[in-house]
Amino acid sequence: TFAVIERMHTDGDAYVAELATIGYLEGIQNMVGHAGVDPAVFVPYLGPESARWWRGLDRFWAGEHPTVEPNDEQPGSPAV
């Protein structure tokens, strides 16, 4: 569940957090995206830390950042 992914981000070491991001969140984005489902439908189920990494994945795959890093910007907020 998404609560487990959140706990992996908040309570796990760096390897566990990487698994949560690259293994699970990125996997969800890729799987549903290829199935024609908008990955954004999952955002309401994410915890705060998972949402930061989800946005980081979005930035990485959009070519806006060279690595996957947590992103604190909220969707629709003005760029700084």
C-alpha positions in Angstrom: 0.0 0.0 0.0 1.0 3.6 -0.2 1.3 3.8 3.5 4.1 1.2 3.4 5.9 3.2 0.6 5.7 6.3 2.8 7.2 4.4 5.8 10.0 3.2 3.5 10.8 6.8 2.7 10.6 8.1 6.2 11.9 5.2 8.3 14.2 3.3 5.9 17.8 3.8 5.2 19.0 5.2 1.9 18.7 1.8 0.1 15.2 1.3 1.3 14.2 4.8 0.3 15.7 4.3 -3.1 13.7 1.1 -3.5 10.5 3.0 -2.6 11.2 5.6 -5.2 12.8 3.8 -8.1 11.4 0.4 -7.4 7.8 1.2 -6.5 6.9 4.8 -7.4 8.6 4.8 -10.7 7.3 1.3 -11.4 3.7 2.5 -10.8 4.2 5.6 -13.0 5.7 3.4 -15.9 3.1 0.6 -15.6 0.0 2.7 -15.5 1.4 5.2 -18.0 2.0 2.5 -20.6 -1.6 1.2 -19.9 -3.0 4.6 -20.9 -3.8 5.6 -17.3 -2.8 9.1 -16.0 -0.3 8.4 -13.2 -1.6 11.5 -11.4 -4.6 9.6 -10.3 -2.4 8.1 -7.6 -1.1 11.4 -6.2 -3.9 11.8 -3.6 -2.9 8.5 -2.0 0.7 9.5 -1.5 2.1 10.6 1.8 4.1 13.9 2.0 7.5 12.3 1.5 6.4 10.0 -1.2 4.8 12.9 -3.0 8.1 14.8 -2.9 9.8 11.9 -4.6 6.9 11.4 -7.1 7.4 15.0 -8.2 11.1 14.4 -8.4 10.5 11.5 -10.8 8.2 13.6 -12.9 10.9 16.3 -13.1 13.6 13.7 -14.1 11.5 12.1 -16.8 10.4 15.5 -18.2 14.1 16.3 -18.6 14.0 19.2 -16.0 16.6 17.6 -13.7 19.5 15.3 -14.4 18.9 13.1 -11.3 15.9 12.0 -9.3 15.7 14.3 -6.3 12.8 15.1 -4.0 10.8 18.1 -5.2 9.1 20.4 -2.8 7.3 22.5 -5.4 3.5 22.0 -5.5 1.9 21.5 -8.9 0.7 24.8 -10.2 2.9 26.9 -8.0 5.0 29.7 -9.6 8.5 28.8 -10.4 11.1 30.4 -8.3 
